[in-house]
Amino acid sequence: MSLLNIQNLTYHIGEKTLYQHADFSLFAGEHVGITGANGVGKSTLLKLLQTELLPDSGDIIWQPSIKIGYLDQHAQMDGLVSVRDYLRTAFSELYLLEAEMMSIYACLEKSTSQSHLNRAAVIQTQLESQSFYGIDNKIDAVAEGLGIVAFGMHTQLAQLSGGQRHKVMLATLLLMSPDVLLLDEPTNYLDVVHIRWLVEYLNGFEGAFMVVSHDQAFLNSIATHICDIDRQTIRKYKGNVEKSMAQKANDDAAYVKQYQAQKKHIEKLESFIAKNGAGVNASIANGRKKQLTRIERLAAPEQYKTISFMFKSAALNTQEVVKTSDLMIGYSQPLMPAMTLNIARGEKVAITGFNGIGKSTLLKTLVGELAPLFGRVELSLGLKLGYFEQELHWPYPEMTPVNLIKSACNGMDDKTARQQLARFGVSGKLAIQPIESLSGGEQTKVKLCRLALNPTNLLVLDEPTTHLDITVKEALKQALVAYSGTVIVVSHEQSFVADWPDRVVNIQSMVIA
């Protein structure tokens, strides 16, 4: 029996149809990766499964009494609670049982009542069977695996960054051990070591899960099945991403042949009818007309446009682009000892280090968004800087992509703005919708388009691939390889920065100034 049945699902966002009469089933123990291009509805599917959204038509049927765990990145958190206490909420039912048991022993009347003592004994057995007294050991193991211990188990949630809170929410969800996990981009804010730990954990997870991730290597490591969203439908494949996409390519090729054969047959019928509508063959032509009306016509295969773009480079005469002296970064307290970092003109540098060490803080300091706690940052004269910030934050979320592009380039008209956006795969009605209504990948494309409008000689990129599908990631990689200026990039995706940077700087092991 399936844990989940999706039947005849139809859902629209505005005038855009994400699913049309789509079907899908999830069975016990299946580890499912959700794939598809930016904007097809991967995250929306998880929201529908969690009833954050309701379908326009169709049914989403869960098996009764199934415990579902959903990684909600917008969940409210009490800022005064410590990290450890928040992680303990994963076992709230057990703590309530313990409190009930302790109240029995603390009350003189209850502690001498056999019925209450029997109840306390039942609770004690239940707590022991669920390893209640080893909860802190479980918490410590997951916190260590996801790198939470590094920023302090007694730290209040209000003092954490967005990425750190994401880790705490993910850890809490894993500790709950639900029957089904629904995870949307769980590797966001995780470095290579912690992704490796998460892969091992999910591979050992006995329940079922559905995971949205644009990190193909991650999905390849954890998926037993793939749920691919394409052309307003959902197709399920057995195997990891590599095997599933090979099967999809075969299915698509077979569909194209079937479509072309049907099209040829229809054209032949229409030609005969046109030539023989009257005369001796008229009755045969009428028969062909009836045959034509009975044909269930296949939709034309979609033609996917390849995405290719470039970053304009501006000339720079100085040899040294970035130089730091005795630099200490952080907010109220230094995140690490003083560092020295020199980057030359035209050099492409990947910044690495465990999550939370301060990679994003370093980039914000280099571009001038944060002041150094100590030391100096020197940027070369004549520098034209382009900065890609990790967070998808828009001061005016109701603005459309077209207006955002025009605001970044004075004098640009609507037509030119649309042409620029189309190069990044944002076209049609997407270009005139509020930016907040676009998917994370579509918003990222708009940010990259803005970055590419004006010439620069230094690009500083903080996790630019987080929401991008594989096609756009490859286009971004090629654009950075072709860019003649200097690049400083932070990315948790090893495959993205595997072979093109000139230098990899691990800020954990930098020379202390």
C-alpha positions, -999 to +999 in steps of 0.1 A: +000+000+000+013+034-009+020+061+017+009+088-007-013+089-038-015+120-060-043+117-085-052+140-114-035+169-098-039+203-114-024+235-100-019+270-114+001+300-102-016+330-118-019+321-155+009+296-153+000+259-152+024+238-131+006+205-132-022+193-154-039+160-144-006+147-128-003+114-109+023+102-085+027+075-057+051+072-028+058+038-012+074+029+021+112+031+021+115+050-011+141+077-012+129+102-039+147+131-055+126+157-071+141+171-103+130+196-130+140+229-145+137+262-126+101+272-121+084+239-129+069+236-094+093+214-073+090+234-041+053+240-048+048+203-048+061+200-013+039+228-002+009+211-017+018+178+001+021+197+034-012+216+027+005+250+027-012+252-007-044+236-020-047+220-055-071+236-080-083+201-087-073+165-081-065+146-048-035+143-025-042+113-003-019+104+026-022+070+044-039+077+077-017+083+108+014+090+087+039+112+105+053+138+081+083+159+087+086+191+066+116+214+064+099+248+066+125+275+062+100+301+072+090+286+105+088+309+135+114+303+162+115+317+197+148+337+197+153+334+234+155+296+232+189+280+231+200+257+203+200+226+225+165+233+239+152+239+204+166+206+193+150+189+223+116+199+209+120+170+185+112+148+215+085+170+231+061+141+235+086+121+255+094+151+277+057+155+284+055+119+295+086+124+317+069+154+333+037+134+339+057+106+356+077+130+378+045+147+388+032+114+401+063+108+422+062+143+435+026+142+447+022+123+480-014+113+472-005+100+437+027+083+448+007+061+472-020+052+446-015+019+429-032+031+397-009+062+395+021+040+402+011+016+375+008+046+351+043+058+361+056+023+354+040+023+320+056+057+312+090+045+325+089+015+302+078+037+272+106+062+279+132+034+281+119+017+249+124+050+230+159+056+245+147+087+263+178+088+285+201+089+255+184+119+239+212+143+245+237+118+229+214+117+198+212+155+197+250+158+200+256+133+172+233+151+148+245+186+159+281+175+153+273+160+119+256+192+107+282+216+122+259+230+148+283+224+177+307+249+162+285+279+169+275+267+204+247+245+218+238+271+244+236+300+219+202+317+217+185+313+183+182+351+180+220+353+178+222+329+148+225+338+111+199+326+087+221+297+076+227+286+111+190+286+119+185+265+087+209+239+102+191+239+135+157+233+118+171+206+096+187+188+127+154+190+146+135+175+117+160+146+114+158+140+152+120+136+149+125+106+127+091+109+109+076+083+086+081+107+056+106+135+053+099+164+029+131+184+024+135+215+002+171+223-006+185+207+026+221+213+015+218+251+015+243+265+040+261+231+044+297+226+035+312+195+019+318+177+052+283+182+065+267+173+031+287+140+033+273+134+068+237+142+056+242+117+026+251+090+051+223+098+074+196+098+046+210+066+031+204+050+065+170+065+070+144+037+072+114+059+063+106+075+030+116+109+018+111+134-010+140+159-015+142+189-037+178+198-046+197+214-074+229+196-063+229+167-087+258+149-070+239+150-037+207+137-052+227+110-071+241+098-037+207+095-019+179+087-044+164+053-051+138+070-073+133+102-091+102+123-094+107+145-125+084+174-131+083+185-167+056+196-192+030+200-165+032+164-154+051+142-130+070+111-141+086+086-117+117+067-125+136+040-106+172+047-099+193+077-091+195+109-112+220+096-137+199+064-145+166+083-144+177+111-167+190+085-192+156+068-191+139+101-195+160+109-226+150+075-241+113+082-233+115+117-248+132+103-280+105+077-283+078+103-278+093+126-305+092+096-330+056+088-320+047+125-325+064+128-358+047+095-371+013+108-360+019+141-376+029+125-409-002+103-407-025+133-400-009+153-429-015+123-452-052+121-442-057+158-446-040+158-480-063+130-492-094+147-479-084+180-496-079+163-529-110+140-528-137+160-511-158+157-541-160+132-570-157+094-571-136+093-539-159+115-518-172+087-497-137+075-489-127+111-480-157+113-456-144+081-440-110+096-436-126+127-420-142+105-393-109+087-388-092+121-384-117+132-357-111+101-337-073+106-334-061+118-300-035+143-310-002+143-292+012+176-279+041+189-298+075+182-280+088+212-262+118+229-277+141+239-249+163+269-257+199+267-246+209+293-221+241+312-228+252+345-214+284+365-206+296+390-181+310+422-196+345+430-185+360+465-179+397+473-183+419+476-152+455+488-152+466+478-117+480+444-111+467+438-075+429+440-072+423+430-035+447+433-006+440+428+031+462+436+060+457+421+095+420+417+086+396+405+113+360+399+102+328+395+122+300+414+139+306+420+176+333+393+179+359+381+154+350+350+136+386+340+131+422+353+136+436+381+115+442+372+079+462+383+048+447+378+014+460+392-019+442+386-052+457+396-086+441+410-117+424+383-138+427+357-110+398+334-103+397+324-066+373+299-048+370+305-011+364+274+010+361+266+047+336+249+070+302+264+072+299+292+097+336+301+097+328+334+079+330+329+042+300+351+035+311+376+062+345+378+044+328+386+011+306+413+027+337+428+042+356+428+009+328+445-009+323+471+018+290+460+032+306+453+066+334+472+082+364+452+094+367+447+131+404+453+127+428+458+098+422+470+063+408+460+030+424+478+000+407+477-034+425+489-065+417+523-080+392+521-109+376+490-097+342+482-110+326+456-087+298+432-092+284+415-061+261+385-060+246+381-025+234+347-013+201+358+001+171+364-023+161+397-008+143+424-028+136+459-013+105+461-035+092+425-040+063+437-060+086+450-088+087+430-120+119+415-136+115+440-164+114+469-140+143+455-120+165+453-151+155+488-163+164+502-128+199+486-130+206+502-164+196+538-171+178+544-203+169+508-211+134+503-226+110+474-220+119+456-252+156+456-244+150+445-208+129+416-220+157+406-245+183+406-217+161+385-194+153+360-222+191+353-224+189+341-188+157+320-194+133+345-180+108+353-207+071+357-215+048+364-186+075+356-161+092+389-170+061+410-160+051+392-128+061+404-093+096+392-085+083+376-053+060+353-072+089+337-091+107+305-080+141+307-063+158+297-095+140+323-116+148+350-091+185+340-092+184+343-130+171+379-126+199+387-102+225+372-126+210+392-154+213+425-134+249+415-127+257+411-164+242+444-176+272+466-168+310+461-173+329+450-142+365+439-135+357+421-102+329+397-096+322+385-060+298+357-059+283+341-027+267+307-034+254+317-069+242+282-078+220+275-048+187+276-067+199+269-102+191+239-123+220+220-140+215+238-174+218+273-159+247+263-136+267+251-167+259+284-185+271+303-154+303+283-152+311+289-189+304+326-185+328+328-155+355+309-174+352+333-203+352+364-181+385+382-183+381+400-150+388+388-114+364+363-097+360+355-060+334+328-055+321+308-025+302+276-034+294+245-014+290+226-047+324+210-054+314+201-089+308+237-098+343+249-087+361+217-095+382+227-125+382+263-134+394+285-105+431+294-106+434+291-068+414+276-039+418+295-006+408+276+025+404+303+051+407+278+079+444+274+070+453+309+059+486+324+071+480+343+104+491+379+099 
